Amino acid sequence: MKTAISLPDGLFERAEHMAHRMHVSRSNLYALALKSFLEKQQKETVTQELNSIYATENSKTDSFVQAANNILLSSDTW
């Protein structure tokens, strides 16, 4: 699919230089860069979701451990 985008001059020049260094077309460079960006974003989203799950699980575990400790400590004679 063809699309038109606007880039700051400096970024365009850096991209042109990189495309020449990599021996790829400008279009291929932009496609590679966008693919890499999207994959990174997806990994970060998965990481955030896992962190959220673990935070919830840890809080449940912490509550359970605290309740168990309270029971054990209340029944122990010092």
C-alpha positions as CSV (number, residue, x, y, z in Angstrom):
1,M,0.0,0.0,0.0
2,K,1.2,3.4,-0.8
3,T,1.0,6.2,1.7
4,A,2.4,9.7,2.1
5,I,3.9,10.9,5.4
6,S,5.6,14.1,6.5
7,L,8.9,13.9,8.4
8,P,11.2,16.6,9.8
9,D,14.1,17.3,7.5
10,G,16.7,15.9,9.9
11,L,14.9,12.7,10.5
12,F,14.4,12.2,6.7
13,E,18.1,12.8,6.1
14,R,19.1,10.3,8.8
15,A,16.7,7.7,7.3
16,E,18.1,8.3,3.8
17,H,21.7,7.8,5.1
18,M,20.6,4.6,7.0
19,A,18.8,3.2,3.9
20,H,22.0,3.7,1.8
21,R,24.1,2.1,4.5
22,M,21.8,-0.9,4.7
23,H,21.4,-1.1,0.9
24,V,17.6,-1.1,1.2
25,S,15.0,1.2,-0.3
26,R,13.5,4.0,1.7
27,S,10.2,2.2,1.7
28,N,11.8,-1.0,3.0
29,L,13.6,1.0,5.8
30,Y,10.4,2.6,6.9
31,A,8.6,-0.7,6.8
32,L,11.3,-2.4,8.9
33,A,11.3,0.5,11.4
34,L,7.6,0.5,11.8
35,K,7.5,-3.3,12.2
36,S,10.2,-3.1,14.9
37,F,8.3,-0.3,16.7
38,L,5.0,-2.3,16.6
39,E,6.6,-5.5,17.9
40,K,8.3,-3.5,20.7
41,Q,4.9,-1.9,21.6
42,Q,3.2,-5.4,21.6
43,K,5.9,-6.8,23.9
44,E,5.5,-3.8,26.3
45,T,1.7,-4.3,26.3
46,V,2.1,-8.0,27.2
47,T,4.6,-7.1,29.9
48,Q,2.2,-4.5,31.4
49,E,-0.6,-7.1,31.3
50,L,1.5,-9.7,33.0
51,N,2.7,-7.2,35.6
52,S,-0.9,-6.3,36.3
53,I,-1.8,-10.0,36.7
54,Y,1.2,-10.7,39.0
55,A,0.4,-7.6,41.1
56,T,-3.1,-8.9,41.7
57,E,-1.9,-12.4,42.4
58,N,0.8,-11.1,44.8
59,S,-1.7,-9.0,46.7
60,K,-3.9,-12.1,47.0
61,T,-1.0,-14.2,48.1
62,D,0.1,-11.5,50.6
63,S,-3.4,-11.3,52.1
64,F,-3.4,-15.1,52.4
65,V,0.0,-15.2,54.1
66,Q,-1.0,-12.4,56.4
67,A,-4.2,-14.2,57.4
68,A,-2.3,-17.4,58.0
69,N,0.2,-15.7,60.1
70,N,-2.5,-14.1,62.2
71,I,-4.1,-17.4,62.8
72,L,-0.8,-19.1,63.7
73,L,0.3,-16.2,66.0
74,S,-3.1,-16.0,67.8
75,S,-3.1,-19.7,68.6
76,D,0.5,-19.9,69.8
77,T,1.2,-19.5,73.5
78,W,4.2,-17.6,74.3
